[in-house]
């Protein structure tokens, strides 16, 4: 039985390694990245605990391939446990101490495939934010000159062309050049977002889990990847039940119970991944809106239509998003396909 625990504090250029064995600290040394890679190779199989941060997924994959038992631990928990001032040595020691707490919950790691899918989503999100920011800035700058964007004059594109071509609007040449340049940047970002969307579709075709999830109501390519990343794990499942995933995403009421009395409040806005919840509810609302005036073809659509009549579309959308997450959890954990029940 291996009783050695190694706490590793990862940084950009240096890595702090704390070795704990036989109820005492054997060493707490600093290494560079190259030396740490060699040290991992030469080290006998041990229990290694990394603080969850950038590069922690890579090192978990690397150490696991060398036969080590690897865990990732929350940086927030390490910060609570750490004694004295913050430095690399105290952080590495705190990682060891936190890993020995009773019922400690380790963080899931990601496979190389999951890391790449996550990178695709992050790159696209950044392009969308930049595109939106530039569009809003152009509108605000033109409004300063009392030039308003309207569908009557061809929208933003038509307004830009009028500004560039109208020789009597009083705009200087340098201003026209600046507007022309920022407009080209906006168009390039639009093209980039379109290319990222195509790349995401191709990536989903190579992921069996995402291909199954995209069959769910209100789930598109981006939601399929986000659900897979939220639920799937490299070696084991963090969540035991589908309702745990829904609670983590923020699709269930907040519980505040005491003394045997159960109290359920509203759905909390203070959650870790607000973007995922927003996208799931938006996708669900699109589906709810599409079936509101149609005849129900499946049992789920019948349930949704009755819920719409009783609670309204918004409540039905949140309920559908909640059910979607639970269904996705069941599909991933049991490796099953999604089947609809006709009326």
N, C-alpha and C positions, 0 to 999 in steps of 0.2 A: 504494500500500500504506500502511495507517495504522499508524504506529509509536508512537502515543500510547496510554499506559495510564493509566487514572484509578482510583485506589483510594478507595473511599468507606466511611467509618466512620459507621454509622447510630446515632443516639441518639433519645431521645424528643422533645427540643426543638431540638437542633442537629445539623447534619450536617457532618462534616469531609471535605473534598475535596482529594486530593493528585494533581496532574497531573504525570506523568512522560513526558518526550519527549526524544529525541536524547541518551539516556544521562545525563540530569540532571533534577533536580526543578525544574519550571517554577513551581509554586505549591503551597501547602498551606494552604488557607483554610477558615474556618468559615462556614457559612451556616445560615439558618433553613429550615424546611420549604418555605415559599412561595418564597423566593429560589432554592432548589435546583431546584424544579419549573420555574421560569422559565429557569434556567441550562441545564437539560437540553434544553429546547425550542430554545434559541438555539445550543447547542453543535453543531458539526459531528459527524457520525457517528464515534464513537471506541470503543475497548475499555474498558468499565467493569467493575470488579470490586467487588462488594459483599461485606462480611462477612456470612455467613449468620446472621440473627437475626430478631427481630420486625420486620415491615414490609419485609424484604428481598424477599419474593415480590412485594409490590405494586410496589416500585421497579423490580424486574426487568421486570415486565410493562409498566410505564410507559416505561422506557428503551428496551425492545425495540420498542415501538410507534412510537418516534421515530427508529428506524433504527440504534440503537447495538448493538454486540456486547456482550452482558452475560453475566457469570459470577458465581456465588456460590462463596465460598471458606470453608473451615472456620475457625471462630473459634479452635479448638484449634491449628491450624497457624499462624495469625497470632500467637497467643500465644507459640509457640516461636520464631518468626522475629523478633519485635519486639526491638529494641535499646533499652537505657536504660530509664527508668521508663515506667510506663503512663500515657499521656494520649492525647487525641484525635489530636494531630499524629503521634505515634509509631505509633499504631494504623493510621492511614491510610497512612503510609509502609510499615509492615510488610505491609499488604495488597498494595501494589504489589510489594514484594520477594518475597512468597510466591507471587504469581501468575507470576513469572518462573522459579520452580524447575523443573528438568527433570521431566517426567512427572507434573506436579502433577494431582491429581484434583479437579475442581470438583464442587460439590454440585448435585444436581438442583433445579430450581425447580418450583413448583406453579402450575397454572392457577387461574383464579377458581373453576371448578367443583370442583377438588380441594380448594381452601381451604375452601369451604363444606361439602363432605362431611366433611372433617376436623373442622370446627367442630361439626357435628352429633354426631360420635362423642365429642368432648371434653365437650360439654355433657351428653350422656347419662351418660358415665363419672362426671362430677362428681355428678350426681343419684343415681346408684347408690351411690357412696361415702358421700354424706350420709345416704341411706336406711339403709345398713348400720350406719353409726356411731350413728345415733339409735336403731335397733332394739337394738343391743348395749348402749347406755347405759340404755335403759329396763329391759332384763332385769337389768342389774347393780344398778340402783337398787332394783328390787323385791326382788332377792335379799338386799340389805342388811336388808330388813324380813322376811326369811325367807318371801317370797312367790315361789313357783317357777312358772315357765311350763311347762305340760304340755298335751298334746293332750287329756287327759281333761277339762280345764275349758275347752276351746274355743281352745287356743293362746294367743297373745299378746293377741289381741282379746278373748277371753273373760276372760282374767286382768285386763285393764284395766277391763272393765266391772264385774267383781266388786269390784275395789278402789274404784271410784267409787260403787257402789251399796250396799256393805256399811257400814252405819252403826255397826257394833260392832267394826270392825277397828282403831280407835284412830288412824286417819289424820286429821290436821287438814284444815280446809277449804282452806287455802292450798296444801297438798300435793296435794289432789285437783284443784285448779284447774291446778296446774303439770303434773301428769300428763296431764290432759285436753288442755291446750294442746300438749304435746310429741307426744301421740298424733295430734292433728289435723295437726300438721306432718308426721309420718311418713306419714299417709294421703295428704296432698297430694303428697309426693314420689313415692309409689307411682303416683299418677295422672299425674304429670309424666313418669316413666319410660315409662309406657304410651303417652303421647302422643308422646314422642320416638321410640319404636319404630315407631309408625304413620307419622311423618314420614320416618324412614329408609327404610321400605318404599316410600313414594311417591317419594323421591329416587332409589332404585335403578331404578325404572321409567323414569326419564328419563336413566339412564346406560347406554349400550349395553355398556360394558365390565363393569360390575357385574352386569348382567342375564345375561351369559354366565358370569361366575365363580360365580354362585349355583347353577349346574347341577352344580358339582363336589360330590363326596361329602364330607359333613361341613362344608360351607361354608354359613353362613346370611347374613342381611343384613349383620350387623356384620363378619363375616370377609371378605365380598365387598368391602366398602368398604376395610377395612384392607389387603387384598391389592392392591387397585387403587392405593392410596396408596403402598404399599411398592415396587411394581414400575413403575407408570406414571410418566411424566415429561412436562413441558410441551413440550419441544422435542426431546429425544433420550433414549436409554436409557443409564442409568449402568451397568447390569449387562450383561455380554456373554453370559452363559449362565445357565440356570436354577439350576445348582448354586451359582453365586455368590450368588443371592438366598437360597437355603436356608442357606448358610454365614453370611450376614449376619443372618438371623433367628435362627440358633442351632439348626438342625435337623440339623447334620452334626457328626461328631467333630472335635475340635480337632487341628490338624496341628502337629507339632513335629519338623521334618525338618532334617537337617544332614549334610553329607558324602556326599550321594547316597543316604542311607538315609531312607526314609519311615517316619515314626512317627505313628500315629493314636491319640489318647486318647479320653476320654469327651466327651459333649456338654457344652459349657461353660455355666455358669450366669451368667457375667459377660458379658451381651450388652446392647445398647442398648435393645431393645424386648422386654422379657420378657413384657409383656402380650399382644402379638401372638402370640408363640410359645405361650403358655399357652392362648389362645383357639383357635388352630389345632389344638393337640393335644387339647384338650377336645372340639372338634367332631369330630375324627377318632375319638376314643374312643367318642363317642356312636354313630357309624356302625358302628364295629367291634363294639360291644356288640350292636347291632341285628341284625347278620348272623351272629353267632357260632353260633347254633343254627338258622339257616335254610339252605336249599339255595342254592348259588351260581347266580346268573342271568347274571353277566357275568364276563369274564376277570379283571377287577380283584378282584371278590369272591372268585373262586377263589384268586387269589394271596394275598389277605388271610387266607382261611381256612387255607391251608397255613402261612402265617407265624404265625398264632395257635397252631396245633398245635405249631410248633417253638419259638417264642420267647415266646408269651404275648400277652395283649391290649395291655399297655402298650407293648411293643416294636413291635407291629403298628400302634398308633396313631401313634407317632412316624414310622414308615416311611410311613404314609399321608399324614401332614402334609407330609413331605418331598416325596413324589410330587405332592401337591396344589399345592405352591408351584411346582414345576418345570412342571407342566401349565399353571398360571395364567400363568407367564411366557411360555410358548409361545403361549398363546391371545391374550395382549395384544400381543406383538410381531408375531405373524403375522396378527392380526385374524381368528381362526378360531373356530368353534363347538366345543363339547365333544361328543364322540361316544363312546358306550360300545360295547364289543365283546361281543356276547352269546356265551354258552357254546355 
